[in-house]
Amino acid sequence: MTVLALAAPVLAGCSSINEKVGAGMGDMIPQWAGGLPAGAPPRPGTPEYDRFMQERERERQIPAAERDKETQSKANAQAAAPGR
């Protein structure tokens, strides 16, 4: 009983460490092994996420007709770029 009472705080401390490590490790798992898909947005709280949200807001403000033209021009530019 004493061993269990002494082990409980140690195990409780590991849970907070595993929570932080688990979020980072999920980003390192390849897509074929069940990791994040290629088009997944960045994690909240990162500078990349802030830029992603600003870009989404900017695109939301563009009228639909212009947005379609911009999407087509981006798709053409990516198709023309070799090695991507």
C-alpha positions in Angstrom: 0.0 0.0 0.0 2.9 2.4 0.8 4.5 1.7 -2.5 1.3 2.6 -4.3 0.9 5.8 -2.3 4.4 6.9 -3.2 4.0 6.0 -6.9 0.8 8.0 -7.4 2.4 11.5 -7.4 5.1 10.2 -9.8 2.6 8.8 -12.3 0.5 12.0 -12.0 3.5 14.1 -13.0 4.1 12.0 -16.1 0.6 12.7 -17.4 1.3 16.4 -17.8 4.6 15.7 -19.6 3.0 13.2 -21.9 0.2 15.7 -22.8 2.8 18.2 -24.1 5.0 15.6 -25.8 2.1 13.9 -27.5 1.0 17.0 -29.3 4.4 17.5 -30.8 4.9 13.9 -31.7 1.7 13.8 -33.6 3.2 16.3 -36.1 6.2 14.0 -36.7 4.3 10.9 -37.7 4.2 10.4 -41.5 0.9 10.6 -43.2 1.0 7.0 -44.3 1.3 5.9 -40.6 -1.8 8.0 -39.6 -0.2 11.4 -39.1 -1.6 14.7 -40.2 -2.7 15.0 -43.9 -0.8 17.2 -46.3 -3.4 20.0 -46.3 -3.9 20.2 -42.6 -3.8 23.8 -41.2 -1.1 24.7 -38.7 -1.7 24.3 -35.0 -3.3 27.2 -33.1 -0.9 29.3 -31.1 1.9 29.2 -33.6 3.0 32.1 -35.9 2.1 30.0 -38.9 -1.4 29.7 -37.6 -1.7 33.5 -37.3 -0.6 33.9 -40.9 -2.9 31.2 -42.1 -5.9 32.9 -40.4 -5.0 36.3 -41.8 -4.8 34.8 -45.3 -8.2 33.1 -44.8 -9.7 36.4 -43.6 -8.2 38.2 -46.6 -9.6 35.6 -49.0 -13.0 35.8 -47.3 -13.2 39.6 -48.0 -12.6 39.1 -51.8 -15.7 38.9 -53.9 -16.5 35.4 -55.2 -15.8 36.2 -58.9 -12.3 37.6 -58.1 -11.6 34.7 -55.7 -12.3 32.2 -58.5 -9.8 34.0 -60.8 -7.2 34.1 -58.1 -7.6 30.3 -57.3 -7.3 29.5 -61.0 -4.1 31.5 -61.4 -2.6 29.9 -58.3 -3.4 26.4 -59.6 -1.9 27.3 -63.0 1.3 28.6 -61.3 1.6 25.4 -59.2 1.1 23.2 -62.2 3.8 25.0 -64.2 6.4 24.8 -61.4 8.5 21.7 -61.9 9.5 19.5 -59.0 6.6 20.3 -56.7 
